[in-house]
Amino acid sequence: MENESAKLGLNLKRIRAKKGISQGDIARTLEVSRGFISTIENGRTNPTLSTITKLAKALGVSTDELLK
């Protein structure tokens, strides 16, 4: 089974691309570096629940959609 960080990263990348939002756009909204967003998308970090919630809000989706 794919690990949870990798699933989150794939969902983030898929939803972001579908909506035409860049990593930079998300980074500016969350006030983090673009590299941090890349790290999440590549499954190399476990973001906090607070960060996951902010990501979902920035993408206009539920946290459930982001984590499924």
N, CA, C and O atoms as a Maestro MAE file, in Angstrom:
{
 s_m_m2io_version
 :::
 2.0.0
}

f_m_ct {
 s_m_title
 :::
 protein
 m_atom[272] {
  # First column is atom index #
  i_m_mmod_type
  r_m_x_coord
  r_m_y_coord
  r_m_z_coord
  i_m_residue_number
  s_m_chain_name
  s_m_pdb_residue_name
  s_m_pdb_atom_name
  i_m_atomic_number
  :::
  1 25 0.839 -1.193 0.000 1 A "MET " " N  " 7
  2 3 0.000 0.000 0.000 1 A "MET " " CA " 6
  3 2 0.875 1.244 0.000 1 A "MET " " C  " 6
  4 15 1.892 1.304 0.691 1 A "MET " " O  " 8
  5 25 0.477 2.207 -0.762 2 A "GLU " " N  " 7
  6 3 1.191 3.461 -0.871 2 A "GLU " " CA " 6
  7 2 1.112 4.204 0.468 2 A "GLU " " C  " 6
  8 15 0.071 4.205 1.124 2 A "GLU " " O  " 8
  9 25 2.223 4.836 0.866 3 A "ASN " " N  " 7
  10 3 2.165 5.524 2.153 3 A "ASN " " CA " 6
  11 2 1.319 6.793 2.062 3 A "ASN " " C  " 6
  12 15 1.069 7.326 0.981 3 A "ASN " " O  " 8
  13 25 0.894 7.250 3.221 4 A "GLU " " N  " 7
  14 3 -0.042 8.376 3.287 4 A "GLU " " CA " 6
  15 2 0.556 9.677 2.751 4 A "GLU " " C  " 6
  16 15 -0.148 10.464 2.117 4 A "GLU " " O  " 8
  17 25 1.840 9.908 2.997 5 A "SER " " N  " 7
  18 3 2.490 11.130 2.502 5 A "SER " " CA " 6
  19 2 2.486 11.155 0.979 5 A "SER " " C  " 6
  20 15 2.240 12.195 0.369 5 A "SER " " O  " 8
  21 25 2.760 10.003 0.368 6 A "ALA " " N  " 7
  22 3 2.777 9.922 -1.093 6 A "ALA " " CA " 6
  23 2 1.376 10.138 -1.661 6 A "ALA " " C  " 6
  24 15 1.218 10.808 -2.681 6 A "ALA " " O  " 8
  25 25 0.351 9.572 -1.004 7 A "LYS " " N  " 7
  26 3 -1.031 9.760 -1.471 7 A "LYS " " CA " 6
  27 2 -1.434 11.227 -1.381 7 A "LYS " " C  " 6
  28 15 -2.045 11.764 -2.304 7 A "LYS " " O  " 8
  29 25 -1.092 11.871 -0.273 8 A "LEU " " N  " 7
  30 3 -1.396 13.288 -0.112 8 A "LEU " " CA " 6
  31 2 -0.717 14.089 -1.219 8 A "LEU " " C  " 6
  32 15 -1.335 14.962 -1.829 8 A "LEU " " O  " 8
  33 25 0.549 13.792 -1.474 9 A "GLY " " N  " 7
  34 3 1.300 14.506 -2.497 9 A "GLY " " CA " 6
  35 2 0.702 14.355 -3.881 9 A "GLY " " C  " 6
  36 15 0.585 15.329 -4.624 9 A "GLY " " O  " 8
  37 25 0.326 13.137 -4.225 10 A "LEU " " N  " 7
  38 3 -0.280 12.891 -5.535 10 A "LEU " " CA " 6
  39 2 -1.618 13.612 -5.673 10 A "LEU " " C  " 6
  40 15 -1.915 14.190 -6.719 10 A "LEU " " O  " 8
  41 25 -2.421 13.574 -4.614 11 A "ASN " " N  " 7
  42 3 -3.712 14.268 -4.650 11 A "ASN " " CA " 6
  43 2 -3.525 15.774 -4.761 11 A "ASN " " C  " 6
  44 15 -4.227 16.439 -5.523 11 A "ASN " " O  " 8
  45 25 -2.576 16.308 -4.001 12 A "LEU " " N  " 7
  46 3 -2.297 17.736 -4.056 12 A "LEU " " CA " 6
  47 2 -1.897 18.145 -5.466 12 A "LEU " " C  " 6
  48 15 -2.412 19.125 -6.005 12 A "LEU " " O  " 8
  49 25 -0.983 17.397 -6.058 13 A "LYS " " N  " 7
  50 3 -0.505 17.720 -7.402 13 A "LYS " " CA " 6
  51 2 -1.632 17.602 -8.432 13 A "LYS " " C  " 6
  52 15 -1.768 18.456 -9.308 13 A "LYS " " O  " 8
  53 25 -2.437 16.544 -8.323 14 A "ARG " " N  " 7
  54 3 -3.535 16.307 -9.265 14 A "ARG " " CA " 6
  55 2 -4.576 17.428 -9.194 14 A "ARG " " C  " 6
  56 15 -4.978 17.977 -10.220 14 A "ARG " " O  " 8
  57 25 -5.003 17.757 -7.986 15 A "ILE " " N  " 7
  58 3 -6.032 18.785 -7.812 15 A "ILE " " CA " 6
  59 2 -5.492 20.149 -8.238 15 A "ILE " " C  " 6
  60 15 -6.184 20.916 -8.907 15 A "ILE " " O  " 8
  61 25 -4.260 20.443 -7.847 16 A "ARG " " N  " 7
  62 3 -3.646 21.727 -8.180 16 A "ARG " " CA " 6
  63 2 -3.549 21.895 -9.694 16 A "ARG " " C  " 6
  64 15 -3.897 22.947 -10.230 16 A "ARG " " O  " 8
  65 25 -3.077 20.862 -10.377 17 A "ALA " " N  " 7
  66 3 -2.924 20.922 -11.837 17 A "ALA " " CA " 6
  67 2 -4.283 21.051 -12.520 17 A "ALA " " C  " 6
  68 15 -4.431 21.815 -13.473 17 A "ALA " " O  " 8
  69 25 -5.271 20.306 -12.033 18 A "LYS " " N  " 7
  70 3 -6.613 20.347 -12.616 18 A "LYS " " CA " 6
  71 2 -7.209 21.745 -12.520 18 A "LYS " " C  " 6
  72 15 -7.937 22.174 -13.415 18 A "LYS " " O  " 8
  73 25 -6.902 22.456 -11.439 19 A "LYS " " N  " 7
  74 3 -7.440 23.796 -11.236 19 A "LYS " " CA " 6
  75 2 -6.542 24.881 -11.817 19 A "LYS " " C  " 6
  76 15 -6.875 26.064 -11.747 19 A "LYS " " O  " 8
  77 25 -5.404 24.487 -12.389 20 A "GLY " " N  " 7
  78 3 -4.509 25.462 -12.999 20 A "GLY " " CA " 6
  79 2 -3.798 26.351 -11.992 20 A "GLY " " C  " 6
  80 15 -3.486 27.506 -12.283 20 A "GLY " " O  " 8
  81 25 -3.542 25.811 -10.808 21 A "ILE " " N  " 7
  82 3 -2.876 26.566 -9.745 21 A "ILE " " CA " 6
  83 2 -1.418 26.112 -9.678 21 A "ILE " " C  " 6
  84 15 -1.137 24.913 -9.681 21 A "ILE " " O  " 8
  85 25 -0.497 27.065 -9.616 22 A "SER " " N  " 7
  86 3 0.922 26.716 -9.548 22 A "SER " " CA " 6
  87 2 1.358 26.446 -8.102 22 A "SER " " C  " 6
  88 15 0.676 26.826 -7.150 22 A "SER " " O  " 8
  89 25 2.502 25.786 -7.966 23 A "GLN " " N  " 7
  90 3 3.074 25.588 -6.634 23 A "GLN " " CA " 6
  91 2 3.335 26.949 -5.980 23 A "GLN " " C  " 6
  92 15 3.134 27.117 -4.777 23 A "GLN " " O  " 8
  93 25 3.781 27.906 -6.779 24 A "GLY " " N  " 7
  94 3 4.044 29.245 -6.271 24 A "GLY " " CA " 6
  95 2 2.794 29.915 -5.727 24 A "GLY " " C  " 6
  96 15 2.844 30.602 -4.707 24 A "GLY " " O  " 8
  97 25 1.664 29.712 -6.416 25 A "ASP " " N  " 7
  98 3 0.392 30.281 -5.953 25 A "ASP " " CA " 6
  99 2 0.031 29.719 -4.569 25 A "ASP " " C  " 6
  100 15 -0.345 30.462 -3.663 25 A "ASP " " O  " 8
  101 25 0.152 28.412 -4.431 26 A "ILE " " N  " 7
  102 3 -0.158 27.764 -3.152 26 A "ILE " " CA " 6
  103 2 0.810 28.252 -2.070 26 A "ILE " " C  " 6
  104 15 0.401 28.559 -0.950 26 A "ILE " " O  " 8
  105 25 2.093 28.319 -2.420 27 A "ALA " " N  " 7
  106 3 3.113 28.749 -1.466 27 A "ALA " " CA " 6
  107 2 2.831 30.166 -0.968 27 A "ALA " " C  " 6
  108 15 2.939 30.438 0.228 27 A "ALA " " O  " 8
  109 25 2.475 31.061 -1.874 28 A "ARG " " N  " 7
  110 3 2.170 32.443 -1.473 28 A "ARG " " CA " 6
  111 2 0.938 32.492 -0.569 28 A "ARG " " C  " 6
  112 15 0.916 33.241 0.408 28 A "ARG " " O  " 8
  113 25 -0.067 31.714 -0.882 29 A "THR " " N  " 7
  114 3 -1.284 31.680 -0.076 29 A "THR " " CA " 6
  115 2 -0.988 31.185 1.342 29 A "THR " " C  " 6
  116 15 -1.498 31.734 2.319 29 A "THR " " O  " 8
  117 25 -0.161 30.143 1.442 30 A "LEU " " N  " 7
  118 3 0.162 29.562 2.745 30 A "LEU " " CA " 6
  119 2 1.333 30.265 3.434 30 A "LEU " " C  " 6
  120 15 1.644 29.978 4.590 30 A "LEU " " O  " 8
  121 25 1.985 31.196 2.709 31 A "GLU " " N  " 7
  122 3 3.159 31.896 3.216 31 A "GLU " " CA " 6
  123 2 4.275 30.925 3.598 31 A "GLU " " C  " 6
  124 15 4.855 31.001 4.681 31 A "GLU " " O  " 8
  125 25 4.553 30.008 2.664 32 A "VAL " " N  " 7
  126 3 5.659 29.050 2.789 32 A "VAL " " CA " 6
  127 2 6.451 29.102 1.490 32 A "VAL " " C  " 6
  128 15 6.061 29.792 0.548 32 A "VAL " " O  " 8
  129 25 7.556 28.376 1.436 33 A "SER " " N  " 7
  130 3 8.350 28.362 0.213 33 A "SER " " CA " 6
  131 2 7.747 27.408 -0.820 33 A "SER " " C  " 6
  132 15 7.050 26.457 -0.466 33 A "SER " " O  " 8
  133 25 8.023 27.672 -2.092 34 A "ARG " " N  " 7
  134 3 7.572 26.776 -3.149 34 A "ARG " " CA " 6
  135 2 8.222 25.407 -2.962 34 A "ARG " " C  " 6
  136 15 7.615 24.378 -3.260 34 A "ARG " " O  " 8
  137 25 9.454 25.403 -2.469 35 A "GLY " " N  " 7
  138 3 10.152 24.140 -2.212 35 A "GLY " " CA " 6
  139 2 9.424 23.264 -1.199 35 A "GLY " " C  " 6
  140 15 9.436 22.038 -1.309 35 A "GLY " " O  " 8
  141 25 8.791 23.895 -0.216 36 A "PHE " " N  " 7
  142 3 8.025 23.143 0.775 36 A "PHE " " CA " 6
  143 2 6.832 22.458 0.122 36 A "PHE " " C  " 6
  144 15 6.527 21.306 0.432 36 A "PHE " " O  " 8
  145 25 6.157 23.165 -0.779 37 A "ILE " " N  " 7
  146 3 5.026 22.565 -1.501 37 A "ILE " " CA " 6
  147 2 5.513 21.395 -2.348 37 A "ILE " " C  " 6
  148 15 4.860 20.354 -2.407 37 A "ILE " " O  " 8
  149 25 6.658 21.565 -3.001 38 A "SER " " N  " 7
  150 3 7.245 20.485 -3.798 38 A "SER " " CA " 6
  151 2 7.562 19.275 -2.924 38 A "SER " " C  " 6
  152 15 7.329 18.134 -3.322 38 A "SER " " O  " 8
  153 25 8.092 19.532 -1.742 39 A "THR " " N  " 7
  154 3 8.429 18.443 -0.812 39 A "THR " " CA " 6
  155 2 7.174 17.659 -0.425 39 A "THR " " C  " 6
  156 15 7.206 16.432 -0.332 39 A "THR " " O  " 8
  157 25 6.078 18.371 -0.203 40 A "ILE " " N  " 7
  158 3 4.808 17.696 0.123 40 A "ILE " " CA " 6
  159 2 4.337 16.877 -1.076 40 A "ILE " " C  " 6
  160 15 3.955 15.717 -0.922 40 A "ILE " " O  " 8
  161 25 4.362 17.478 -2.274 41 A "GLU " " N  " 7
  162 3 3.891 16.780 -3.477 41 A "GLU " " CA " 6
  163 2 4.710 15.531 -3.771 41 A "GLU " " C  " 6
  164 15 4.190 14.566 -4.332 41 A "GLU " " O  " 8
  165 25 5.982 15.541 -3.397 42 A "ASN " " N  " 7
  166 3 6.840 14.386 -3.648 42 A "ASN " " CA " 6
  167 2 6.826 13.377 -2.508 42 A "ASN " " C  " 6
  168 15 7.575 12.400 -2.531 42 A "ASN " " O  " 8
  169 25 5.969 13.612 -1.499 43 A "GLY " " N  " 7
  170 3 5.795 12.655 -0.406 43 A "GLY " " CA " 6
  171 2 6.982 12.562 0.526 43 A "GLY " " C  " 6
  172 15 7.157 11.549 1.204 43 A "GLY " " O  " 8
  173 25 7.808 13.606 0.573 44 A "ARG " " N  " 7
  174 3 9.016 13.556 1.401 44 A "ARG " " CA " 6
  175 2 8.838 14.175 2.777 44 A "ARG " " C  " 6
  176 15 9.792 14.245 3.551 44 A "ARG " " O  " 8
  177 25 7.624 14.627 3.091 45 A "THR " " N  " 7
  178 3 7.371 15.208 4.407 45 A "THR " " CA " 6
  179 2 5.955 14.883 4.846 45 A "THR " " C  " 6
  180 15 5.085 14.591 4.025 45 A "THR " " O  " 8
  181 25 5.740 14.938 6.139 46 A "ASN " " N  " 7
  182 3 4.410 14.750 6.708 46 A "ASN " " CA " 6
  183 2 3.934 16.091 7.234 46 A "ASN " " C  " 6
  184 15 4.277 16.470 8.354 46 A "ASN " " O  " 8
  185 25 3.146 16.819 6.444 47 A "PRO " " N  " 7
  186 3 2.681 18.125 6.907 47 A "PRO " " CA " 6
  187 2 1.738 17.985 8.096 47 A "PRO " " C  " 6
  188 15 1.096 16.951 8.282 47 A "PRO " " O  " 8
  189 25 1.667 19.038 8.890 48 A "THR " " N  " 7
  190 3 0.764 19.040 10.047 48 A "THR " " CA " 6
  191 2 -0.687 19.090 9.579 48 A "THR " " C  " 6
  192 15 -0.975 19.407 8.424 48 A "THR " " O  " 8
  193 25 -1.577 18.776 10.485 49 A "LEU " " N  " 7
  194 3 -3.006 18.852 10.185 49 A "LEU " " CA " 6
  195 2 -3.388 20.282 9.809 49 A "LEU " " C  " 6
  196 15 -4.219 20.502 8.928 49 A "LEU " " O  " 8
  197 25 -2.779 21.241 10.480 50 A "SER " " N  " 7
  198 3 -3.036 22.647 10.177 50 A "SER " " CA " 6
  199 2 -2.636 22.961 8.732 50 A "SER " " C  " 6
  200 15 -3.378 23.642 8.024 50 A "SER " " O  " 8
  201 25 -1.484 22.477 8.294 51 A "THR " " N  " 7
  202 3 -1.020 22.711 6.925 51 A "THR " " CA " 6
  203 2 -1.937 22.021 5.925 51 A "THR " " C  " 6
  204 15 -2.263 22.597 4.887 51 A "THR " " O  " 8
  205 25 -2.352 20.811 6.219 52 A "ILE " " N  " 7
  206 3 -3.259 20.075 5.329 52 A "ILE " " CA " 6
  207 2 -4.578 20.836 5.184 52 A "ILE " " C  " 6
  208 15 -5.130 20.931 4.088 52 A "ILE " " O  " 8
  209 25 -5.076 21.371 6.291 53 A "THR " " N  " 7
  210 3 -6.317 22.147 6.273 53 A "THR " " CA " 6
  211 2 -6.149 23.399 5.414 53 A "THR " " C  " 6
  212 15 -7.035 23.735 4.628 53 A "THR " " O  " 8
  213 25 -5.022 24.086 5.560 54 A "LYS " " N  " 7
  214 3 -4.749 25.291 4.771 54 A "LYS " " CA " 6
  215 2 -4.610 24.953 3.283 54 A "LYS " " C  " 6
  216 15 -5.082 25.700 2.427 54 A "LYS " " O  " 8
  217 25 -3.964 23.832 2.982 55 A "LEU " " N  " 7
  218 3 -3.833 23.393 1.587 55 A "LEU " " CA " 6
  219 2 -5.207 23.160 0.974 55 A "LEU " " C  " 6
  220 15 -5.491 23.620 -0.132 55 A "LEU " " O  " 8
  221 25 -6.058 22.440 1.704 56 A "ALA " " N  " 7
  222 3 -7.404 22.136 1.206 56 A "ALA " " CA " 6
  223 2 -8.183 23.424 0.949 56 A "ALA " " C  " 6
  224 15 -8.850 23.561 -0.077 56 A "ALA " " O  " 8
  225 25 -8.093 24.361 1.884 57 A "LYS " " N  " 7
  226 3 -8.803 25.638 1.727 57 A "LYS " " CA " 6
  227 2 -8.277 26.401 0.519 57 A "LYS " " C  " 6
  228 15 -9.061 26.966 -0.244 57 A "LYS " " O  " 8
  229 25 -6.955 26.426 0.336 58 A "ALA " " N  " 7
  230 3 -6.350 27.134 -0.793 58 A "ALA " " CA " 6
  231 2 -6.775 26.519 -2.128 58 A "ALA " " C  " 6
  232 15 -6.882 27.223 -3.132 58 A "ALA " " O  " 8
  233 25 -7.016 25.202 -2.137 59 A "LEU " " N  " 7
  234 3 -7.421 24.500 -3.351 59 A "LEU " " CA " 6
  235 2 -8.945 24.505 -3.548 59 A "LEU " " C  " 6
  236 15 -9.436 24.164 -4.624 59 A "LEU " " O  " 8
  237 25 -9.677 24.890 -2.512 60 A "GLY " " N  " 7
  238 3 -11.133 24.896 -2.597 60 A "GLY " " CA " 6
  239 2 -11.735 23.513 -2.544 60 A "GLY " " C  " 6
  240 15 -12.766 23.250 -3.161 60 A "GLY " " O  " 8
  241 25 -11.083 22.621 -1.797 61 A "VAL " " N  " 7
  242 3 -11.588 21.252 -1.631 61 A "VAL " " CA " 6
  243 2 -11.638 20.928 -0.132 61 A "VAL " " C  " 6
  244 15 -11.103 21.669 0.692 61 A "VAL " " O  " 8
  245 25 -12.278 19.828 0.200 62 A "SER " " N  " 7
  246 3 -12.309 19.384 1.592 62 A "SER " " CA " 6
  247 2 -11.003 18.673 1.937 62 A "SER " " C  " 6
  248 15 -10.289 18.200 1.053 62 A "SER " " O  " 8
  249 25 -10.705 18.605 3.221 63 A "THR " " N  " 7
  250 3 -9.505 17.857 3.633 63 A "THR " " CA " 6
  251 2 -9.667 16.390 3.252 63 A "THR " " C  " 6
  252 15 -8.693 15.713 2.922 63 A "THR " " O  " 8
  253 25 -10.893 15.910 3.300 64 A "ASP " " N  " 7
  254 3 -11.165 14.522 2.912 64 A "ASP " " CA " 6
  255 2 -10.760 14.269 1.463 64 A "ASP " " C  " 6
  256 15 -10.151 13.246 1.148 64 A "ASP " " O  " 8
  257 25 -11.102 15.203 0.592 65 A "GLU " " N  " 7
  258 3 -10.739 15.080 -0.825 65 A "GLU " " CA " 6
  259 2 -9.223 15.054 -0.998 65 A "GLU " " C  " 6
  260 15 -8.702 14.314 -1.832 65 A "GLU " " O  " 8
  261 25 -8.533 15.846 -0.223 66 A "LEU " " N  " 7
  262 3 -7.083 15.930 -0.312 66 A "LEU " " CA " 6
  263 2 -6.408 14.665 0.228 66 A "LEU " " C  " 6
  264 15 -5.349 14.266 -0.257 66 A "LEU " " O  " 8
  265 25 -7.022 14.046 1.223 67 A "LEU " " N  " 7
  266 3 -6.402 12.885 1.870 67 A "LEU " " CA " 6
  267 2 -6.849 11.531 1.337 67 A "LEU " " C  " 6
  268 15 -6.264 10.511 1.701 67 A "LEU " " O  " 8
  269 25 -7.863 11.494 0.491 68 A "LYS " " N  " 7
  270 3 -8.393 10.186 0.072 68 A "LYS " " CA " 6
  271 2 -7.453 9.404 -0.824 68 A "LYS " " C  " 6
  272 15 -7.781 8.293 -1.243 68 A "LYS " " O  " 8
  :::
 }
 m_bond[271] {
  # First column is bond index #
  i_m_from
  i_m_to
  i_m_order
  :::
  1 1 2 1
  2 2 3 1
  3 3 4 2
  4 3 5 1
  5 5 6 1
  6 6 7 1
  7 7 8 2
  8 7 9 1
  9 9 10 1
  10 10 11 1
  11 11 12 2
  12 11 13 1
  13 13 14 1
  14 14 15 1
  15 15 16 2
  16 15 17 1
  17 17 18 1
  18 18 19 1
  19 19 20 2
  20 19 21 1
  21 21 22 1
  22 22 23 1
  23 23 24 2
  24 23 25 1
  25 25 26 1
  26 26 27 1
  27 27 28 2
  28 27 29 1
  29 29 30 1
  30 30 31 1
  31 31 32 2
  32 31 33 1
  33 33 34 1
  34 34 35 1
  35 35 36 2
  36 35 37 1
  37 37 38 1
  38 38 39 1
  39 39 40 2
  40 39 41 1
  41 41 42 1
  42 42 43 1
  43 43 44 2
  44 43 45 1
  45 45 46 1
  46 46 47 1
  47 47 48 2
  48 47 49 1
  49 49 50 1
  50 50 51 1
  51 51 52 2
  52 51 53 1
  53 53 54 1
  54 54 55 1
  55 55 56 2
  56 55 57 1
  57 57 58 1
  58 58 59 1
  59 59 60 2
  60 59 61 1
  61 61 62 1
  62 62 63 1
  63 63 64 2
  64 63 65 1
  65 65 66 1
  66 66 67 1
  67 67 68 2
  68 67 69 1
  69 69 70 1
  70 70 71 1
  71 71 72 2
  72 71 73 1
  73 73 74 1
  74 74 75 1
  75 75 76 2
  76 75 77 1
  77 77 78 1
  78 78 79 1
  79 79 80 2
  80 79 81 1
  81 81 82 1
  82 82 83 1
  83 83 84 2
  84 83 85 1
  85 85 86 1
  86 86 87 1
  87 87 88 2
  88 87 89 1
  89 89 90 1
  90 90 91 1
  91 91 92 2
  92 91 93 1
  93 93 94 1
  94 94 95 1
  95 95 96 2
  96 95 97 1
  97 97 98 1
  98 98 99 1
  99 99 100 2
  100 99 101 1
  101 101 102 1
  102 102 103 1
  103 103 104 2
  104 103 105 1
  105 105 106 1
  106 106 107 1
  107 107 108 2
  108 107 109 1
  109 109 110 1
  110 110 111 1
  111 111 112 2
  112 111 113 1
  113 113 114 1
  114 114 115 1
  115 115 116 2
  116 115 117 1
  117 117 118 1
  118 118 119 1
  119 119 120 2
  120 119 121 1
  121 121 122 1
  122 122 123 1
  123 123 124 2
  124 123 125 1
  125 125 126 1
  126 126 127 1
  127 127 128 2
  128 127 129 1
  129 129 130 1
  130 130 131 1
  131 131 132 2
  132 131 133 1
  133 133 134 1
  134 134 135 1
  135 135 136 2
  136 135 137 1
  137 137 138 1
  138 138 139 1
  139 139 140 2
  140 139 141 1
  141 141 142 1
  142 142 143 1
  143 143 144 2
  144 143 145 1
  145 145 146 1
  146 146 147 1
  147 147 148 2
  148 147 149 1
  149 149 150 1
  150 150 151 1
  151 151 152 2
  152 151 153 1
  153 153 154 1
  154 154 155 1
  155 155 156 2
  156 155 157 1
  157 157 158 1
  158 158 159 1
  159 159 160 2
  160 159 161 1
  161 161 162 1
  162 162 163 1
  163 163 164 2
  164 163 165 1
  165 165 166 1
  166 166 167 1
  167 167 168 2
  168 167 169 1
  169 169 170 1
  170 170 171 1
  171 171 172 2
  172 171 173 1
  173 173 174 1
  174 174 175 1
  175 175 176 2
  176 175 177 1
  177 177 178 1
  178 178 179 1
  179 179 180 2
  180 179 181 1
  181 181 182 1
  182 182 183 1
  183 183 184 2
  184 183 185 1
  185 185 186 1
  186 186 187 1
  187 187 188 2
  188 187 189 1
  189 189 190 1
  190 190 191 1
  191 191 192 2
  192 191 193 1
  193 193 194 1
  194 194 195 1
  195 195 196 2
  196 195 197 1
  197 197 198 1
  198 198 199 1
  199 199 200 2
  200 199 201 1
  201 201 202 1
  202 202 203 1
  203 203 204 2
  204 203 205 1
  205 205 206 1
  206 206 207 1
  207 207 208 2
  208 207 209 1
  209 209 210 1
  210 210 211 1
  211 211 212 2
  212 211 213 1
  213 213 214 1
  214 214 215 1
  215 215 216 2
  216 215 217 1
  217 217 218 1
  218 218 219 1
  219 219 220 2
  220 219 221 1
  221 221 222 1
  222 222 223 1
  223 223 224 2
  224 223 225 1
  225 225 226 1
  226 226 227 1
  227 227 228 2
  228 227 229 1
  229 229 230 1
  230 230 231 1
  231 231 232 2
  232 231 233 1
  233 233 234 1
  234 234 235 1
  235 235 236 2
  236 235 237 1
  237 237 238 1
  238 238 239 1
  239 239 240 2
  240 239 241 1
  241 241 242 1
  242 242 243 1
  243 243 244 2
  244 243 245 1
  245 245 246 1
  246 246 247 1
  247 247 248 2
  248 247 249 1
  249 249 250 1
  250 250 251 1
  251 251 252 2
  252 251 253 1
  253 253 254 1
  254 254 255 1
  255 255 256 2
  256 255 257 1
  257 257 258 1
  258 258 259 1
  259 259 260 2
  260 259 261 1
  261 261 262 1
  262 262 263 1
  263 263 264 2
  264 263 265 1
  265 265 266 1
  266 266 267 1
  267 267 268 2
  268 267 269 1
  269 269 270 1
  270 270 271 1
  271 271 272 2
  :::
 }
}
